[in-house]
């Protein structure tokens, strides 16, 4: 099956078929959708006999290291692209999110494959469609347009991408077609138990200790319709946690009855900059909220980066969220 038969993949297919050397990449602070999409396409192109490499600006998250081929992803800010003629950016909502200097792309065909509605179509070739539940599901369609069978390794990678980016199949973009695709992934060799154990059931103790501290900051506003939570670098240091350990914390406060907008604030790697994540329910468009703060994303899942002290960030974000509940 193909999820979206009307999506035009032909220019991308033709470029990948004639490419001499393809480099795959995804956004900074990569997640399972970005890594899964990257690995699924990597295995497919290898099977086609295409010379392909993977290079990201950040390391592979722990939860993705069980995926076949993850150890082949190179990391750094300056990949060797001397023989590369085609770069594929996967799941990156903006070119700046790739973390590379603009000069890297000079003389290369940049293919932009993404499902974020806020994506400005920065590539030479663009397939951007927010109706897909994950970028991994876009690669699922692309593989079929390339005329390739779904390999075990690609199926495992796409399954991880879809599982995580749909919050375990909880979000509104999950429909019968998504579940039919998931069935095909499992039939091709994806193992749900393996994925669940790697992604959800192998957490370090430091993560739970950090969550305990984060929950102590939990507050409700707007008559219980918004939930707010944060962590600081001091909290991370106290329990010996790292940046990755706070992934998914926002979903804890999202589960609160009556909450429509969820805000989670955590330190960025840059001093005095904070990553702000949003989740929305009940028709609240948090993508629009993030956009007002210079970020973007989906209607019910979005984010941005805000400068200032923690108190200043709270004030800036609250001023925008207040408008959501003004009427």
N, C-alpha and C positions, 0 to 999 in steps of 0.2 A: 504494500500500500504506500501511497504518497500522501502526506498530510495536506499539502496545499498544491494541487495539480496546476493551478494557474500562475504560480510563482515562476518568474523567468530566470532560469539557471544557465541558459545556453551560453552567454558570454563568459561566465565563470568556467564552465566545463571546457570550452574551447581554449581558454588561456591555460588552464591546468594541464590539458593534453599536449600543448605545444611548449610548455615551460621546460627549460633546461635544468633549473635548480630552484625549488620552491622552499621558502622559509616560512614556517608557521609560528605565530606568536599570539599572545593574549594580554589582557590588561594587567597592570601592576596589582600587587596583593591578590594574586589570582585565586580563583575558587574552583569548585568542581565542575561548573558549567564551562568555564574557559579551558581548564585542563582537559576535561573529558572531550570537548569538541576538538581540541588540538590533537589529542592522541587518536581519536577516531579517524580524523582525516589523514593523519600521518600514516597509520597502518594501511589505509585504503590506497593512498598514493604509492606507498612502497610496493604493494601488491600489483600496482599498475606498471611498475618499473620506473617510476618517476624519481629522480634524485630529490630528496626532501630532508630538511633538518628542522629542528625546533629550538627557539631561543626566546626566553622570557627575561624581563628585568628583575623578577623576584623568584625566590625558590618555590618549589612545588609544595603545596600544603601537605601536612601529615596525612590527612584523610584521603589524599589522592595517590599516595605512594604505593598503594597495593595494585594500581592499574598497570598492566603490562606496557612497557616502554617509557614509563615516567622517569626512569633513571637516565634516559637519553636526552632529556630536556636540558639544554645548556642555559646558564644564567649569567647575566651581567648587563652592562649598559652599552657595550660596543661590540656587537656580533660581527664576525667576519662575513661580509656580504659580497666579496669580490667576484664570486661566481653566481650569485643569486640574481635572477631576473624577475622573480615573482614573490611578493610577500603577501601572506594571507593573515589578516587580523581577525581574530575570532572573539566575539562577546565583548568587544571594547566599544563603549558608547561614544568615545571621542578619541581622536588621534593622540591627544596628549596623554591619554590613559595608558598608552603603550609603553611610555617611559623612555623612548628613544629620541635622539636629536633628529630634527627634520631632514638633515643632510643624508641620513641613513636611507631614505626612500628615493633619493635622486636617481633617475634612470631605471627605476624598478616599477613594475605594474603592481599597484597596491589593491588588493581585493578585500573589501570590508563586508564581513558576514556577521550580522548582529540582530538581536530581537528587542533592543531598547528603543522605545518610541522617540526618545530625545536624540537619537543618533543623527548627526548632521550630514551623513553620507559623504564622508571625507575621502573615500577611496576613488581610484580610477574606475573600478567596477564595484557596485554596491548591491548587496541583497540585504535589505533591512525590512523586517516584518515583525511588528509587535504582537501579531496574532499567534506566533509560535510560542509554546510554553517555555522553551529554553533554546539557546543557540545549539545545543546538542541535537535537538529535534530538527533543526535546519540542516545540520550535517547528515542526519538520517535521510532526508530528502535528497541532498546533494549526492550522496553515495549512489543512490538509485539512478539519478540523472547521469552519473559517470558510467553507468552500466556495470557496476561492480556488485558482487554478492556481499552480504553483511558478514564480516568475519567475527570470530569469537572475541578478539581483542577490541574491535570497533564497537561491538555490541555492549561489552562491559563498560567501555568508556562513555558511551551515550547514555547508558542506564544511570551511571553515577551523575551525569550532567542533569538529566531530567529529574531524578529523585530529589536532588538538592534544590534545584531552582524552582520546583513546584512545592517546596516545603513538604515533601513526602506526599505529593499528589493532593494537597489541600487547597490550592489556589483556583481562582475562577477560570483560568485558561485551560484547566484540566477537563477534558470532555471524553466522550466515547472513543474518538479517534486517537487521543493520547494513550488511552488504555490498550487500544488495538496495537499501536506502535510498541508499547511496552511488552505486550505478549510476543511480538516478533523478536524483540531484543532478547527475551528469555529463551525463546525457541532457538535463537542463534548462539546462545551460550552465556548470556548474562546471568549471574547468580545473585538473586536478591538477598540471600542470607549472607553471602560474602560481602556484598556492598553494605548492608546494614551493620555488620560487625566492624568493618573498617571505618565507616563514616560516623556511626552513632554509638557503638558499643566498645570503643577502645580509647576512651577519653583519659587524659592524664589527671591525676589527683589535683594538680595545680588549677586546672580548669574549674573544678567544682568548688575549690576554695575561693577562686576569684568570683564565681557566680554568687557565693554567699555574701561577699562584700558588695557586689553590684546590687543585689536585692535589698540591701540596707539603704540604698539611695532611691529606691522606687517611690514615686509619688504620683498621685492622680490629680488632674486638673479638669477644668471645664465640666464640672458636675460629674466627674467620673468618666468622661468621654475621651480623655487623652491620658496616656501613661508615659512617664518619663523615668529614665534610668541612665546612669553613667558609670564609667570607671576612670581611674587616673593612673599615671605611671607609678605613683607611690603604691597604689593598690596592687599593681602587677608585680612590683619588686617585692612587696611584703610576702606574697605567696609563691614567688619564683615562677610567675606565669609569663608567657610571651604574647605577642600581638594576636596570634592565631587562636589562643585559648578563649577569646571572647566571641568568636564566631557563633552565631545562632542565639546569643543571649536575648536579642530583641524578640525572638519568638516566644520567650517565656512570658513577657509582659503583654504580648499580643493575645495571649490566651485568656486574659482577664475579661470576665463578662461585662458587657456594656462599653468596653473601650473601642473607639473608632479610629484613633490615630495614636501610633506608638513612636516614641522618639528615643533613640539610644545614642549616647555620645561617648566617644572613646578617643584617646590620644592618637594623633598621627605620628609618623616617624619624624616629622619636622616640628621643631620647638614652636610652641604657641599656635599650633594648628590642630584642629580636632576633626575627626571623621564623624559625621552625623548620619545615622541611618533612620529611615522612616518605614513604617508599615501602616497600611490603611485598611479599613473595613467599612461596610455599610455605605458604600458609594463615595467615601472621602478620597479625593485624588491627591495622594502625597507626592506623585510625580510633579504636579504643579507647584507644590510647596517647595520641593527641592530645587526646582528650576528658578524660583525667586531668590534662592540663596546661591545660585551659580552652579548647581548640580543638575541631576536628571535621573532618569530611570523609567519605571513603569508606574501605572496608575496606583497600584497597591504595594509597591516596593521600590524605594528610591533612596538616594543619598547625595551628600555634598560634603565639602570641606570648608570649615569656617575658622577664621583666625581670631585670636584673642585669648583672654583668660577663660577658665571654665564658666565663671559667672557671666562674662560678656557673651559667650556663645549661647548660654541659656537664654539670655535676654534677646539676642538677635533671632534665635529660632522661635522663641515664644511669640515674638511680635508678628511673625508670619503665620504661625499656627493659629493665633487668635482670630485671624480673618476667616479661617475655616469655620469657626463656630460663632461668627458675629451675627449671622442671620437667624 
